[in-house]
Amino acid sequence: MNKYIFLTKEGYTFQPGSESIEPDIENMQVIGIAEGKDSDDAFDNLIKQNSYLKNTSFNEVFSYKLDSKVGTTKKYHSIV
């Protein structure tokens, strides 16, 4: 089994103490970490183990395999 981290670029962050109604920072959100034989299998396991993700507004999710080649294993997914 391989381990993958799932992220999304959807979402914004406010700095601590911010009083702005506009988000301060565009960032990435960690959706979760899961194991599987490949990225798709790990994503299925992530959704099975965290069914609340189906109720979020996140749609475009991508993954990285957590190993020494992490920068070359990016793959996109969609929460439907």
Jmol script that loads the backbone (N, CA, C; Angstrom):
load data "model"
ATOM      1  N   MET A   1       0.841  -1.186   0.000  1.00  0.00           N
ATOM      2  CA  MET A   1       0.000   0.000   0.000  1.00  0.00           C
ATOM      3  C   MET A   1       0.884   1.246   0.000  1.00  0.00           C
ATOM      4  N   ASN A   2       0.416   2.234  -0.724  1.00  0.00           N
ATOM      5  CA  ASN A   2       1.099   3.517  -0.793  1.00  0.00           C
ATOM      6  C   ASN A   2       0.275   4.569  -0.062  1.00  0.00           C
ATOM      7  N   LYS A   3       0.938   5.583   0.429  1.00  0.00           N
ATOM      8  CA  LYS A   3       0.263   6.659   1.160  1.00  0.00           C
ATOM      9  C   LYS A   3       0.227   7.912   0.284  1.00  0.00           C
ATOM     10  N   TYR A   4      -0.940   8.584   0.263  1.00  0.00           N
ATOM     11  CA  TYR A   4      -1.140   9.788  -0.538  1.00  0.00           C
ATOM     12  C   TYR A   4      -1.713  10.902   0.325  1.00  0.00           C
ATOM     13  N   ILE A   5      -1.332  12.131  -0.010  1.00  0.00           N
ATOM     14  CA  ILE A   5      -1.932  13.303   0.610  1.00  0.00           C
ATOM     15  C   ILE A   5      -2.837  13.946  -0.439  1.00  0.00           C
ATOM     16  N   PHE A   6      -4.029  14.352  -0.029  1.00  0.00           N
ATOM     17  CA  PHE A   6      -5.017  14.960  -0.920  1.00  0.00           C
ATOM     18  C   PHE A   6      -5.207  16.421  -0.517  1.00  0.00           C
ATOM     19  N   LEU A   7      -5.118  17.311  -1.512  1.00  0.00           N
ATOM     20  CA  LEU A   7      -5.188  18.758  -1.283  1.00  0.00           C
ATOM     21  C   LEU A   7      -6.143  19.395  -2.289  1.00  0.00           C
ATOM     22  N   THR A   8      -6.534  20.633  -2.007  1.00  0.00           N
ATOM     23  CA  THR A   8      -7.304  21.424  -2.946  1.00  0.00           C
ATOM     24  C   THR A   8      -6.818  22.866  -2.882  1.00  0.00           C
ATOM     25  N   LYS A   9      -6.895  23.551  -4.028  1.00  0.00           N
ATOM     26  CA  LYS A   9      -6.563  24.977  -4.071  1.00  0.00           C
ATOM     27  C   LYS A   9      -7.795  25.819  -3.792  1.00  0.00           C
ATOM     28  N   GLU A  10      -8.943  25.165  -3.646  1.00  0.00           N
ATOM     29  CA  GLU A  10     -10.191  25.874  -3.369  1.00  0.00           C
ATOM     30  C   GLU A  10     -10.213  26.279  -1.899  1.00  0.00           C
ATOM     31  N   GLY A  11     -10.579  27.513  -1.640  1.00  0.00           N
ATOM     32  CA  GLY A  11     -10.662  27.986  -0.263  1.00  0.00           C
ATOM     33  C   GLY A  11      -9.721  29.139  -0.019  1.00  0.00           C
ATOM     34  N   TYR A  12      -9.978  29.846   1.052  1.00  0.00           N
ATOM     35  CA  TYR A  12      -9.209  31.029   1.430  1.00  0.00           C
ATOM     36  C   TYR A  12      -8.973  31.015   2.931  1.00  0.00           C
ATOM     37  N   THR A  13      -8.024  31.813   3.358  1.00  0.00           N
ATOM     38  CA  THR A  13      -7.685  31.900   4.774  1.00  0.00           C
ATOM     39  C   THR A  13      -7.651  33.366   5.200  1.00  0.00           C
ATOM     40  N   PHE A  14      -8.109  33.614   6.405  1.00  0.00           N
ATOM     41  CA  PHE A  14      -7.989  34.925   7.025  1.00  0.00           C
ATOM     42  C   PHE A  14      -6.838  34.876   8.017  1.00  0.00           C
ATOM     43  N   GLN A  15      -6.056  35.925   8.055  1.00  0.00           N
ATOM     44  CA  GLN A  15      -4.977  35.999   9.021  1.00  0.00           C
ATOM     45  C   GLN A  15      -5.567  36.177  10.415  1.00  0.00           C
ATOM     46  N   PRO A  16      -4.875  35.693  11.446  1.00  0.00           N
ATOM     47  CA  PRO A  16      -5.360  35.900  12.812  1.00  0.00           C
ATOM     48  C   PRO A  16      -5.559  37.393  13.080  1.00  0.00           C
ATOM     49  N   GLY A  17      -6.673  37.742  13.657  1.00  0.00           N
ATOM     50  CA  GLY A  17      -6.979  39.118  14.002  1.00  0.00           C
ATOM     51  C   GLY A  17      -7.515  39.954  12.848  1.00  0.00           C
ATOM     52  N   SER A  18      -7.696  39.362  11.693  1.00  0.00           N
ATOM     53  CA  SER A  18      -8.184  40.100  10.531  1.00  0.00           C
ATOM     54  C   SER A  18      -9.638  40.511  10.747  1.00  0.00           C
ATOM     55  N   GLU A  19      -9.950  41.740  10.386  1.00  0.00           N
ATOM     56  CA  GLU A  19     -11.328  42.212  10.466  1.00  0.00           C
ATOM     57  C   GLU A  19     -11.912  42.435   9.076  1.00  0.00           C
ATOM     58  N   SER A  20     -11.164  42.045   8.061  1.00  0.00           N
ATOM     59  CA  SER A  20     -11.582  42.204   6.677  1.00  0.00           C
ATOM     60  C   SER A  20     -12.696  41.208   6.338  1.00  0.00           C
ATOM     61  N   ILE A  21     -13.611  41.614   5.463  1.00  0.00           N
ATOM     62  CA  ILE A  21     -14.633  40.668   5.000  1.00  0.00           C
ATOM     63  C   ILE A  21     -14.109  39.883   3.799  1.00  0.00           C
ATOM     64  N   GLU A  22     -12.983  40.332   3.235  1.00  0.00           N
ATOM     65  CA  GLU A  22     -12.341  39.645   2.125  1.00  0.00           C
ATOM     66  C   GLU A  22     -11.221  38.753   2.673  1.00  0.00           C
ATOM     67  N   PRO A  23     -11.077  37.537   2.160  1.00  0.00           N
ATOM     68  CA  PRO A  23      -9.978  36.667   2.601  1.00  0.00           C
ATOM     69  C   PRO A  23      -8.625  37.323   2.343  1.00  0.00           C
ATOM     70  N   ASP A  24      -7.685  37.062   3.223  1.00  0.00           N
ATOM     71  CA  ASP A  24      -6.362  37.651   3.119  1.00  0.00           C
ATOM     72  C   ASP A  24      -5.419  36.850   2.233  1.00  0.00           C
ATOM     73  N   ILE A  25      -5.595  35.543   2.206  1.00  0.00           N
ATOM     74  CA  ILE A  25      -4.614  34.671   1.567  1.00  0.00           C
ATOM     75  C   ILE A  25      -5.320  33.584   0.762  1.00  0.00           C
ATOM     76  N   GLU A  26      -4.885  33.406  -0.484  1.00  0.00           N
ATOM     77  CA  GLU A  26      -5.313  32.226  -1.227  1.00  0.00           C
ATOM     78  C   GLU A  26      -4.346  31.112  -0.839  1.00  0.00           C
ATOM     79  N   ASN A  27      -4.857  29.946  -0.557  1.00  0.00           N
ATOM     80  CA  ASN A  27      -3.968  28.880  -0.127  1.00  0.00           C
ATOM     81  C   ASN A  27      -4.529  27.521  -0.519  1.00  0.00           C
ATOM     82  N   MET A  28      -3.881  26.489  -0.077  1.00  0.00           N
ATOM     83  CA  MET A  28      -4.357  25.130  -0.299  1.00  0.00           C
ATOM     84  C   MET A  28      -4.869  24.565   1.015  1.00  0.00           C
ATOM     85  N   GLN A  29      -5.830  23.682   0.911  1.00  0.00           N
ATOM     86  CA  GLN A  29      -6.384  23.000   2.073  1.00  0.00           C
ATOM     87  C   GLN A  29      -5.995  21.524   1.992  1.00  0.00           C
ATOM     88  N   VAL A  30      -5.575  20.959   3.093  1.00  0.00           N
ATOM     89  CA  VAL A  30      -5.331  19.518   3.145  1.00  0.00           C
ATOM     90  C   VAL A  30      -6.671  18.847   3.366  1.00  0.00           C
ATOM     91  N   ILE A  31      -7.067  17.988   2.431  1.00  0.00           N
ATOM     92  CA  ILE A  31      -8.326  17.259   2.539  1.00  0.00           C
ATOM     93  C   ILE A  31      -8.131  16.015   3.401  1.00  0.00           C
ATOM     94  N   GLY A  32      -6.978  15.380   3.278  1.00  0.00           N
ATOM     95  CA  GLY A  32      -6.699  14.217   4.102  1.00  0.00           C
ATOM     96  C   GLY A  32      -5.549  13.396   3.559  1.00  0.00           C
ATOM     97  N   ILE A  33      -5.218  12.351   4.274  1.00  0.00           N
ATOM     98  CA  ILE A  33      -4.175  11.401   3.889  1.00  0.00           C
ATOM     99  C   ILE A  33      -4.795  10.019   3.939  1.00  0.00           C
ATOM    100  N   ALA A  34      -4.516   9.207   2.914  1.00  0.00           N
ATOM    101  CA  ALA A  34      -5.077   7.857   2.866  1.00  0.00           C
ATOM    102  C   ALA A  34      -4.107   6.922   2.155  1.00  0.00           C
ATOM    103  N   GLU A  35      -4.322   5.636   2.368  1.00  0.00           N
ATOM    104  CA  GLU A  35      -3.498   4.615   1.727  1.00  0.00           C
ATOM    105  C   GLU A  35      -4.296   3.862   0.680  1.00  0.00           C
ATOM    106  N   GLY A  36      -3.588   3.372  -0.329  1.00  0.00           N
ATOM    107  CA  GLY A  36      -4.200   2.558  -1.369  1.00  0.00           C
ATOM    108  C   GLY A  36      -3.140   2.026  -2.302  1.00  0.00           C
ATOM    109  N   LYS A  37      -3.553   1.131  -3.216  1.00  0.00           N
ATOM    110  CA  LYS A  37      -2.580   0.556  -4.163  1.00  0.00           C
ATOM    111  C   LYS A  37      -2.129   1.604  -5.176  1.00  0.00           C
ATOM    112  N   ASP A  38      -2.996   2.606  -5.437  1.00  0.00           N
ATOM    113  CA  ASP A  38      -2.665   3.743  -6.285  1.00  0.00           C
ATOM    114  C   ASP A  38      -3.472   4.939  -5.788  1.00  0.00           C
ATOM    115  N   SER A  39      -3.323   6.066  -6.461  1.00  0.00           N
ATOM    116  CA  SER A  39      -3.981   7.292  -6.022  1.00  0.00           C
ATOM    117  C   SER A  39      -5.507   7.168  -6.022  1.00  0.00           C
ATOM    118  N   ASP A  40      -6.058   6.539  -7.058  1.00  0.00           N
ATOM    119  CA  ASP A  40      -7.515   6.384  -7.129  1.00  0.00           C
ATOM    120  C   ASP A  40      -8.045   5.513  -5.989  1.00  0.00           C
ATOM    121  N   ASP A  41      -7.345   4.427  -5.706  1.00  0.00           N
ATOM    122  CA  ASP A  41      -7.751   3.541  -4.613  1.00  0.00           C
ATOM    123  C   ASP A  41      -7.663   4.273  -3.273  1.00  0.00           C
ATOM    124  N   ALA A  42      -6.597   5.032  -3.083  1.00  0.00           N
ATOM    125  CA  ALA A  42      -6.439   5.798  -1.841  1.00  0.00           C
ATOM    126  C   ALA A  42      -7.535   6.861  -1.721  1.00  0.00           C
ATOM    127  N   PHE A  43      -7.894   7.498  -2.837  1.00  0.00           N
ATOM    128  CA  PHE A  43      -8.965   8.502  -2.813  1.00  0.00           C
ATOM    129  C   PHE A  43     -10.293   7.857  -2.425  1.00  0.00           C
ATOM    130  N   ASP A  44     -10.575   6.687  -2.998  1.00  0.00           N
ATOM    131  CA  ASP A  44     -11.789   5.959  -2.623  1.00  0.00           C
ATOM    132  C   ASP A  44     -11.788   5.649  -1.132  1.00  0.00           C
ATOM    133  N   ASN A  45     -10.653   5.226  -0.611  1.00  0.00           N
ATOM    134  CA  ASN A  45     -10.545   4.929   0.821  1.00  0.00           C
ATOM    135  C   ASN A  45     -10.728   6.194   1.661  1.00  0.00           C
ATOM    136  N   LEU A  46     -10.183   7.309   1.194  1.00  0.00           N
ATOM    137  CA  LEU A  46     -10.346   8.573   1.905  1.00  0.00           C
ATOM    138  C   LEU A  46     -11.827   8.932   2.030  1.00  0.00           C
ATOM    139  N   ILE A  47     -12.561   8.805   0.927  1.00  0.00           N
ATOM    140  CA  ILE A  47     -13.988   9.138   0.932  1.00  0.00           C
ATOM    141  C   ILE A  47     -14.763   8.157   1.818  1.00  0.00           C
ATOM    142  N   LYS A  48     -14.428   6.883   1.751  1.00  0.00           N
ATOM    143  CA  LYS A  48     -15.109   5.881   2.585  1.00  0.00           C
ATOM    144  C   LYS A  48     -14.890   6.171   4.078  1.00  0.00           C
ATOM    145  N   GLN A  49     -13.672   6.573   4.423  1.00  0.00           N
ATOM    146  CA  GLN A  49     -13.328   6.801   5.826  1.00  0.00           C
ATOM    147  C   GLN A  49     -13.775   8.178   6.330  1.00  0.00           C
ATOM    148  N   ASN A  50     -14.118   9.078   5.404  1.00  0.00           N
ATOM    149  CA  ASN A  50     -14.496  10.451   5.758  1.00  0.00           C
ATOM    150  C   ASN A  50     -15.683  10.879   4.914  1.00  0.00           C
ATOM    151  N   SER A  51     -16.807  10.225   5.084  1.00  0.00           N
ATOM    152  CA  SER A  51     -17.977  10.452   4.230  1.00  0.00           C
ATOM    153  C   SER A  51     -18.471  11.901   4.276  1.00  0.00           C
ATOM    154  N   TYR A  52     -18.138  12.647   5.327  1.00  0.00           N
ATOM    155  CA  TYR A  52     -18.543  14.057   5.413  1.00  0.00           C
ATOM    156  C   TYR A  52     -17.975  14.883   4.263  1.00  0.00           C
ATOM    157  N   LEU A  53     -16.894  14.399   3.623  1.00  0.00           N
ATOM    158  CA  LEU A  53     -16.299  15.147   2.508  1.00  0.00           C
ATOM    159  C   LEU A  53     -17.286  15.335   1.365  1.00  0.00           C
ATOM    160  N   LYS A  54     -18.241  14.424   1.227  1.00  0.00           N
ATOM    161  CA  LYS A  54     -19.250  14.544   0.167  1.00  0.00           C
ATOM    162  C   LYS A  54     -20.168  15.741   0.424  1.00  0.00           C
ATOM    163  N   ASN A  55     -20.203  16.240   1.648  1.00  0.00           N
ATOM    164  CA  ASN A  55     -21.059  17.376   1.999  1.00  0.00           C
ATOM    165  C   ASN A  55     -20.316  18.708   1.971  1.00  0.00           C
ATOM    166  N   THR A  56     -19.056  18.695   1.564  1.00  0.00           N
ATOM    167  CA  THR A  56     -18.295  19.944   1.472  1.00  0.00           C
ATOM    168  C   THR A  56     -18.474  20.547   0.080  1.00  0.00           C
ATOM    169  N   SER A  57     -18.027  21.765  -0.092  1.00  0.00           N
ATOM    170  CA  SER A  57     -18.104  22.406  -1.407  1.00  0.00           C
ATOM    171  C   SER A  57     -16.806  22.257  -2.190  1.00  0.00           C
ATOM    172  N   PHE A  58     -15.843  21.511  -1.654  1.00  0.00           N
ATOM    173  CA  PHE A  58     -14.614  21.256  -2.401  1.00  0.00           C
ATOM    174  C   PHE A  58     -14.921  20.349  -3.583  1.00  0.00           C
ATOM    175  N   ASN A  59     -14.341  20.657  -4.737  1.00  0.00           N
ATOM    176  CA  ASN A  59     -14.577  19.847  -5.925  1.00  0.00           C
ATOM    177  C   ASN A  59     -13.273  19.330  -6.515  1.00  0.00           C
ATOM    178  N   GLU A  60     -12.331  20.231  -6.787  1.00  0.00           N
ATOM    179  CA  GLU A  60     -11.092  19.821  -7.424  1.00  0.00           C
ATOM    180  C   GLU A  60     -10.051  19.460  -6.365  1.00  0.00           C
ATOM    181  N   VAL A  61      -9.749  18.178  -6.289  1.00  0.00           N
ATOM    182  CA  VAL A  61      -8.809  17.651  -5.308  1.00  0.00           C
ATOM    183  C   VAL A  61      -7.662  16.997  -6.070  1.00  0.00           C
ATOM    184  N   PHE A  62      -6.437  17.241  -5.621  1.00  0.00           N
ATOM    185  CA  PHE A  62      -5.301  16.557  -6.244  1.00  0.00           C
ATOM    186  C   PHE A  62      -4.484  15.863  -5.171  1.00  0.00           C
ATOM    187  N   SER A  63      -3.660  14.922  -5.616  1.00  0.00           N
ATOM    188  CA  SER A  63      -2.911  14.120  -4.658  1.00  0.00           C
ATOM    189  C   SER A  63      -1.437  14.077  -5.010  1.00  0.00           C
ATOM    190  N   TYR A  64      -0.646  13.808  -3.988  1.00  0.00           N
ATOM    191  CA  TYR A  64       0.771  13.509  -4.135  1.00  0.00           C
ATOM    192  C   TYR A  64       1.031  12.205  -3.404  1.00  0.00           C
ATOM    193  N   LYS A  65       1.798  11.342  -4.035  1.00  0.00           N
ATOM    194  CA  LYS A  65       2.251  10.135  -3.356  1.00  0.00           C
ATOM    195  C   LYS A  65       3.324  10.562  -2.364  1.00  0.00           C
ATOM    196  N   LEU A  66       3.201  10.113  -1.147  1.00  0.00           N
ATOM    197  CA  LEU A  66       4.155  10.501  -0.107  1.00  0.00           C
ATOM    198  C   LEU A  66       5.349   9.555  -0.139  1.00  0.00           C
ATOM    199  N   ASP A  67       6.335   9.926  -0.935  1.00  0.00           N
ATOM    200  CA  ASP A  67       7.591   9.192  -1.027  1.00  0.00           C
ATOM    201  C   ASP A  67       8.682  10.160  -1.460  1.00  0.00           C
ATOM    202  N   SER A  68       9.839   9.660  -1.773  1.00  0.00           N
ATOM    203  CA  SER A  68      10.953  10.541  -2.132  1.00  0.00           C
ATOM    204  C   SER A  68      10.739  11.255  -3.463  1.00  0.00           C
ATOM    205  N   LYS A  69       9.763  10.814  -4.273  1.00  0.00           N
ATOM    206  CA  LYS A  69       9.473  11.434  -5.570  1.00  0.00           C
ATOM    207  C   LYS A  69       8.172  12.240  -5.501  1.00  0.00           C
ATOM    208  N   VAL A  70       7.835  12.783  -4.358  1.00  0.00           N
ATOM    209  CA  VAL A  70       6.542  13.431  -4.124  1.00  0.00           C
ATOM    210  C   VAL A  70       6.195  14.480  -5.178  1.00  0.00           C
ATOM    211  N   GLY A  71       7.140  15.182  -5.706  1.00  0.00           N
ATOM    212  CA  GLY A  71       6.867  16.229  -6.680  1.00  0.00           C
ATOM    213  C   GLY A  71       6.455  15.735  -8.049  1.00  0.00           C
ATOM    214  N   THR A  72       6.589  14.448  -8.322  1.00  0.00           N
ATOM    215  CA  THR A  72       6.284  13.915  -9.651  1.00  0.00           C
ATOM    216  C   THR A  72       5.015  13.070  -9.679  1.00  0.00           C
ATOM    217  N   THR A  73       4.265  13.020  -8.593  1.00  0.00           N
ATOM    218  CA  THR A  73       3.125  12.099  -8.522  1.00  0.00           C
ATOM    219  C   THR A  73       1.779  12.801  -8.416  1.00  0.00           C
ATOM    220  N   LYS A  74       1.704  14.064  -8.798  1.00  0.00           N
ATOM    221  CA  LYS A  74       0.455  14.841  -8.694  1.00  0.00           C
ATOM    222  C   LYS A  74      -0.617  14.252  -9.592  1.00  0.00           C
ATOM    223  N   LYS A  75      -1.845  14.108  -9.052  1.00  0.00           N
ATOM    224  CA  LYS A  75      -2.988  13.613  -9.825  1.00  0.00           C
ATOM    225  C   LYS A  75      -4.243  14.293  -9.299  1.00  0.00           C
ATOM    226  N   TYR A  76      -5.154  14.718 -10.213  1.00  0.00           N
ATOM    227  CA  TYR A  76      -6.362  15.426  -9.831  1.00  0.00           C
ATOM    228  C   TYR A  76      -7.530  14.450  -9.629  1.00  0.00           C
ATOM    229  N   HIS A  77      -8.459  14.823  -8.712  1.00  0.00           N
ATOM    230  CA  HIS A  77      -9.657  14.047  -8.389  1.00  0.00           C
ATOM    231  C   HIS A  77     -10.818  15.024  -8.237  1.00  0.00           C
ATOM    232  N   SER A  78     -12.027  14.514  -8.245  1.00  0.00           N
ATOM    233  CA  SER A  78     -13.205  15.365  -8.070  1.00  0.00           C
ATOM    234  C   SER A  78     -14.146  14.741  -7.060  1.00  0.00           C
ATOM    235  N   ILE A  79     -14.544  15.509  -6.048  1.00  0.00           N
ATOM    236  CA  ILE A  79     -15.545  15.051  -5.087  1.00  0.00           C
ATOM    237  C   ILE A  79     -16.898  15.366  -5.693  1.00  0.00           C
ATOM    238  N   VAL A  80     -17.645  14.322  -5.933  1.00  0.00           N
ATOM    239  CA  VAL A  80     -18.959  14.506  -6.580  1.00  0.00           C
ATOM    240  C   VAL A  80     -20.069  14.302  -5.588  1.00  0.00           C
TER     241      VAL A  80
END
end "model"
wireframe off; spacefill off
backbone 0.3
color backbone group
